[in-house]
Amino acid sequence: MVEAENFTNTELSKITAWAKNYKIEFNDGKSTAMLVSRRKRNERKEINVFLNYKPLKQVNKIKYLGIIMDNKFKFREHTTYAAEKCTKLIYSLSRSSKITWGLRHEVLKMIYEGTILPLLLCGAPVWIDAINIHATEENSSEHKE
């Protein structure tokens, strides 16, 4: 763990020096650190990483480019978030569409393709394999019991 901290701090120092050279400044107040590991061993889980000589807050999940990533790359929180958001949108759409009144089918389809589908597919190439792997693991552990 100490090796990872030293390497990270060394590289952050290099990046900070490069940024200063090009008159770029990183906001240490908005920056966070996340230790990514699938290990289940009982080792120290806190890391001491510094940016601009200030310690970065350690988090267990981050949202990056619209994808919620946890420190195990399981993406459960991301899929839950997307599903809840889509459910709310579908409910709103259903209130706007009735057989005899409301939005036409073409308009509903356009709204679906423009809002709901992108939410469901956002970052899918990144997280879909992780979801499939964890679903397979859960199914195999259920069969063992």
N, C-alpha and C positions, 0 to 999 in steps of 0.2 A: 504494500500500500504506500509506503514511504517513497518507493521508486516512482510510482505513478504521480504522486504529489510533486516530487522534484522535477520530473520531466514536464509536467503540465505547467508548473510555475516558470521553468526555464523558457518554454515555448511562448507562454503569455508575455514574458518580458521581451522576447524578440519581436512579437507582434506589436506590443505597445511601442517599442523603439521605432519600428517601421512606420507605424501610424503617426507618431510624433514627427518623424522626418517628412511626412506628406501632409502635415497639419490636420490630422484626423484625431479625434479624441473619442475613446470608448466611454460610455456612461457606466461606471461601476455600480451605480445605484439600481440600474435596470438589469444588470447582468447577474446570472446565477450559474451555479455549478451543479452537475448531476453525475453521480457515480453510476455507471452502467455496468451491471454484472448479473450473470445468471447463477452465480455460485450460491450455494446454500450453507457454506461453512460459516462458523461464528468468528468472523474477523471484524476488525474495526470498520464501521460503515461511514464514519465521518471523514471528510477530506478537508484539508486546509489549502485552498487555492486563492491566490491574490491577483487583483487587477488594480493597477495604479497604487500599489502598496496597501490596498484595502482588501480585507477578506471578502470573498464572494459568499452569498447565502447559498446553502446547499438545499436542493429541492429533490423530490421524488418523481416529479413529472414536469414536463414543459410543453408548451404549445408552440410549434414551429411550422410556419407556412400552412396553418390551418389543421395540422395533425397533432393530436395530443399523444405524446410519447411518455411512457413510464420508464423507470430505471431497469426494467426487465424486458422491455420491448414486447410486451404482450398486447398492447393496444386495446385492451378491454374498455378502458375509459373513453377512448376515442369512438369506438363503435356504439357505446351506450349514449354518448353525447349526440352523435349523428342520428341515431334511432329516435331519441326523444325529440330532437328538433324537427325531424321529418314527420313524426307523429302529430306534433302540434300544427305543422303546415297542412297535413292531410285533413286534419279535423277542421281547420279553417276553410279549406277548399270544399269539404263536404257540406258545410253550412251554406256555401255560396252556390251549390248546385242541387237543384231538385228537378224532378221529371218535367214538371209543367212550367217552371220559372227558374230564373237564375242564369248563371253563365253557361254558354254553349259548350258542347263537348270539345270543339277545336280550341277554345280559349283555355279550358281546363288542362288539356293536353300540353298546350304551350307553357302554361304556368308550371306544370309538373316537370316538363323537360328543362325548363329554365331555372327552377329552384330546387326541387326535391332530388332529381337525378344527380345534379352536380354535388349536392351534399353527401349523397350515398357513395359516390364514386371518388370523392376528393382523396387523393393519395392512395387509392386502392392498391396500386402496384407495390407500395411500401408496406402496407399492413396486412394484405390479404393472406400472404404465406404464413405470417405469425398466427393469424386467426385459425387457419387450417391446421397448423401444427398443434396448437393448444386444444382445438376441438378433438383431434385424433387422440391426443394424450388423455383427455378427460374421458373419452369413450372407452379407451383401453383400461383405464383405472376403474371405471364403473363395472366392466365385465369381470374384473378380478374379484370384486366383492361378493 
